[in-house]
């Protein structure tokens, strides 16, 4: 048997890749290029030799800072491109290769140019907005001032007393200053202040003015004809033009302070219509000049951003890679001569030749006189776990890794989860109509695989796309189980021939309730459609699915125990085989393996024996006669034997192993046995972790308590885990009954009315319930229960899951994380 197992070819994914611990001694002149080439290969995980140092104490901290500064500039460019509504090139364009210094100079120039352009544009936009507001105030406020022409108010005084806030465009005030010097001012009479304010502040502004002047003012307002862009937020804002009439110097001071507090811009307006028209013409001409200047500035800025956008992706990838290279170099140490960098790390054994070739190429390309030394070492640490997966197996491996990463070289549950996970899901979800719907969704995701893999998806869609092949297998198994259950949206069909049952006589009007007799061979595949609607439908299906759940559960738990044998054999632990695998297998099958045997015999013989009674009295009264519950000859002595075996298996699991471990430990330190240390490279390949086991001080009480907990957990878990598999029956029944309710109480009920509207409403409700409740919520529920059965009931029989994942230095992984 052992020779047969040894001759079997190794199975992909069954064991993680064999790893080796290596040391690299790289000359300084080729270090950057060597690490860059290793990043492109992506098969070496560096170990941080400077973990005791802060990031600012490391060798290449200045280069990392430079890369960080360049990353900030590139993010600034990307924000500016998005803000301008332009598209950056997704695929990097080909062009002359730049080194880091040239790129740094280019980025600094582009940033300086953009900042200066943005600053000028903001100033021009502010001036433009002020002139636009001034134009609106001149147009609207003139109507308010017509009625005040009879008052003796000197317009020169008004112009001098009102606030003028266009300091950035000083030439506009030339005509107004001439008007101010035209004649003497009159301090008595009615005065006014005109300006513009945000529409949302008008009510509060008017109320504040009324209170400050004690009602001694007249407030006129009119909405602006167009919205004005806020230069800070770049949003269009609605504004309102106002004119406040008042009297007295104190009132003027208060009103100006209130205007300043509310952010209102005040502008001077002449009462002379001729001067108003002249000022409006002057403002309009300057507005047209500013529009042309702004358009030219925007075109220049967009042109600069477009040219940056063509190279942005390439530059970002380059800077990201350079930063990753220097971060990795910071994990290396200088040797005593300060001329070489020393690095350590893990790599798969199959990658040894590739890594050596890459290091030789780096030495040649950097014109180094000294090559890189690649040295295989021994390590006391446990190696990382690395599985080579593809698009199909990756999702199943992720499901297992979510529970815990496999210990180095232990059996991988993902190999079996590829089939068992979708199958257990389908047992709970079995309906070939719903399975076809899931299959269509999975096929759409697979057909759009190339397109969707290059897009940035939402969290839910990304999860769905990542599990597209899991969804494919779940849908195929759902169709298979649905054909066994004979359910298509809960409706049975005579797919594989006619029913095995027919009506007893002509008086049997309803062939689905009573009077059915079997008249030919059983239905060839799956459940006979005549069970649907019969009185015994629910008891029959409950019995079938409950027993089937127990059979599936016992089979999968036995598979887990058998895998623990292969693990123990692989690691050379004969103790685990004799004192863990054997008693566990005996205990589980003495009780629940025997129950599975009784179920199969009862199905084959058609016996009416009560299996509940058999199992209960196997413990309470093992020597009593079974009577009508006897399924085969010799059942009672077999039950007594199995009960004795189960009783013996518990101390067999508990006591021998701790005492034997203590004996071995004592003999080892008395010098009776010696371990062989493998130091050569060949030894590492044959037995990768031969010299890596770190023996701590032996603590017998701790070992005994751990074994006792493990034994009690298995004994109790054998019962609870078997019962846990009954969720297969419960969820399958719930899915079937929900489908039946929606079909009979929604679709058929609506179809009973001779009204098109009611039928359409019923069809819409049925479609909604099927899509959102049965296809989404039930799918998620069955998925989570299948996940629990694998994580807890199956994997706890053999899977430790206390390893750590192999994370090589790879540019591809860095780009994926950034995306």
Secondary structure, 3 states (H helix, E strand, C coil): CHHHHHHCCCCCCCCCCCEEEEEEEEEHHHHHHHHHHHHHHCCEEEECCCCCCCHHHCCCHHHHHHHHHHHHHHHHHHHHHHHCCCCCCCCCCCCCCCCHHHHHHHHHHHHHHHHHHHHHHHHHHHHHHHHHHHHHHHHHHHHHHHHHCCCCCCHHHHHHHCCCCCHHHHHHHHHHHHHHCCCCCCCCCCEEEEEEEEHHHHHHHHHHHHHHCCCCCEEEEEECCCCEECCCCCCEECEEEEEEEECCHHHHHHHHHHHHHCCCEEECCCCCHHHHHHHHHHHHHHHHHHHHHHHHHHHHHHHHHHHHHHHHHHHHHHHHHHHHHHHHHCCCEECCCCCEEEEEEEEEHHHHHHHHHHHHHHHHHCCCCCCCEEEEECCCCCCCECCCCCHHHHHHHHHHHHHCCCCCCCCCCHHHHHHHHHHHHHHHHCCHHHHHHHHHHHHHHHHCHHHHHCCCCCHHHHHHHHCHHHHHHHHHHHHHHHHHHCCECCECCCCCCCCCEEECCCCCCCCCCCCEEECCCCCCCCCCHHHCCCCCHHHHHHHHHHHHHHHHHHHHHHHHHHHHHHHHHHCCCHHHHHHHHHHHHHHHHHHHHHHHHHHHHHHHHCCCCCHHHHHHHHHHCCCCCCHHHCCCCCHHHHHHHHHHHHHHHHHHHHCHHHHHHHHHHHHHHCCCCCCCCCCCHHHHHHCCCCCCCCCCCCCHHHHHHHHHHHHHHHHHHHHHHHHHCCHHHHHHHHHHHHHHHHHHHHHHHHHCCCCHHHHHHHHHHHHHHHHHHHHHHHHHHHHHHHHHHHHHHHHHHCCCCCCCECCCCCHHHHHHHHC
